[in-house]
Amino acid sequence: MAIKRTVETDVYCDICGEWIACWKSNGTGVSRAWAAVFAREKGCTVGKKVICRECRIKKRIEICSIQRKIGSTGIDSNGMCLGFESEKCKQCFACTSYEQKETL
């Protein structure tokens, strides 16, 4: 009789519970450090909590000092901030113009 060991590693967002990544392998599996590296490549933050990209954007929009001063700018279909014409908005990862600059 043979004994097989299958290791499954799942990464979920601690805020919304969204599934981020999964590995299933025979033998040793994926370490927490490597799972953290792959989660960061998908836009997550990893530390005491794993936070997905969408939750990071929502939180950034909530704490934005420009929107508290001037007012809400609105959100596009992807859930990203439309932003103002300021340089600070163009450097924020939650702003649509930052996303466009990143893909070029």
DOTORTOR-843853 format. One line per 3 residues: their letters; for each residue x, y, z of C-alpha. Coordinates in nm, 3 decimals, padded with zeros to 5 digits. Example, Ala and Ser with C-alpha at 12.3 -4.5 7.8 and 13.67 -1.06 7.14 Angstrom:
2
AS> 01.230 -00.450 00.780 ~ 01.367 -00.106 00.714 $
//
This chain:
104
MAI> 00.000 00.000 00.000 ~ 00.144 00.337 -00.105 ~ 00.102 00.660 00.085 $
KRT> 00.052 00.979 -00.115 ~ 00.067 01.330 00.019 ~ -00.111 01.611 -00.162 $
VET> -00.055 01.967 -00.043 ~ -00.300 02.242 -00.134 ~ -00.225 02.611 -00.073 $
DVY> -00.508 02.864 -00.108 ~ -00.479 03.242 -00.080 ~ -00.789 03.447 00.004 $
CDI> -00.847 03.816 00.078 ~ -00.899 03.871 00.452 ~ -01.138 04.163 00.389 $
CGE> -01.384 04.037 00.124 ~ -01.295 03.665 00.112 ~ -01.216 03.669 -00.262 $
WIA> -01.008 03.377 -00.389 ~ -00.670 03.498 -00.519 ~ -00.459 03.192 -00.599 $
CWK> -00.433 02.818 -00.539 ~ -00.162 02.554 -00.578 ~ -00.208 02.181 -00.550 $
SNG> 00.097 01.955 -00.564 ~ 00.230 01.621 -00.455 ~ 00.506 01.640 -00.198 $
TGV> 00.619 01.964 -00.040 ~ 00.380 02.223 -00.189 ~ 00.428 02.601 -00.193 $
SRA> 00.567 02.786 00.107 ~ 00.399 03.090 00.261 ~ 00.680 03.310 00.133 $
WAA> 00.626 03.201 -00.229 ~ 00.248 03.231 -00.193 ~ 00.305 03.589 -00.073 $
VFA> 00.524 03.665 -00.376 ~ 00.259 03.537 -00.619 ~ -00.017 03.728 -00.436 $
REK> 00.185 04.051 -00.464 ~ 00.220 03.995 -00.839 ~ -00.161 03.997 -00.859 $
GCT> -00.176 04.336 -00.682 ~ -00.240 04.219 -00.325 ~ -00.071 04.338 -00.011 $
VGK> 00.062 04.067 00.216 ~ 00.155 04.111 00.579 ~ -00.055 04.034 00.883 $
KVI> -00.351 04.033 00.643 ~ -00.383 03.954 00.274 ~ -00.575 04.236 00.104 $
CRE> -00.681 04.209 -00.262 ~ -00.639 04.489 -00.513 ~ -01.010 04.580 -00.518 $
CRI> -01.022 04.621 -00.139 ~ -00.704 04.832 -00.150 ~ -00.865 05.064 -00.406 $
KKR> -01.188 05.097 -00.204 ~ -00.992 05.182 00.111 ~ -00.773 05.436 -00.072 $
IEI> -01.082 05.612 -00.211 ~ -01.235 05.626 00.139 ~ -00.926 05.789 00.294 $
CSI> -00.842 06.024 00.006 ~ -00.771 06.373 00.144 ~ -00.850 06.546 -00.187 $
QRK> -01.197 06.392 -00.203 ~ -01.262 06.495 00.158 ~ -01.172 06.856 00.074 $
IGS> -01.334 06.897 -00.271 ~ -01.592 06.619 -00.296 ~ -01.637 06.283 -00.461 $
TGI> -01.512 06.239 -00.818 ~ -01.705 05.927 -00.900 ~ -01.604 05.574 -00.992 $
DSN> -01.562 05.414 -01.336 ~ -01.695 05.070 -01.435 ~ -01.385 04.897 -01.291 $
GMC> -01.435 05.056 -00.947 ~ -01.142 05.295 -00.989 ~ -01.145 05.664 -00.897 $
LGF> -01.187 05.910 -01.185 ~ -00.959 06.156 -01.006 ~ -00.894 06.527 -01.041 $
ESE> -00.635 06.697 -01.260 ~ -00.387 06.722 -00.972 ~ -00.047 06.554 -00.980 $
KCK> -00.131 06.368 -00.658 ~ -00.423 06.189 -00.830 ~ -00.203 06.082 -01.118 $
QCF> 00.034 05.911 -00.872 ~ -00.242 05.725 -00.682 ~ -00.289 05.358 -00.775 $
ACT> -00.666 05.391 -00.726 ~ -00.695 05.652 -01.003 ~ -00.788 05.558 -01.361 $
SYE> -00.511 05.776 -01.508 ~ -00.249 05.586 -01.303 ~ -00.373 05.256 -01.444 $
QKE> -00.342 05.385 -01.801 ~ 00.012 05.509 -01.740 ~ 00.109 05.170 -01.594 $
TL> -00.007 04.972 -01.900 ~ 00.186 05.182 -02.154 $
//
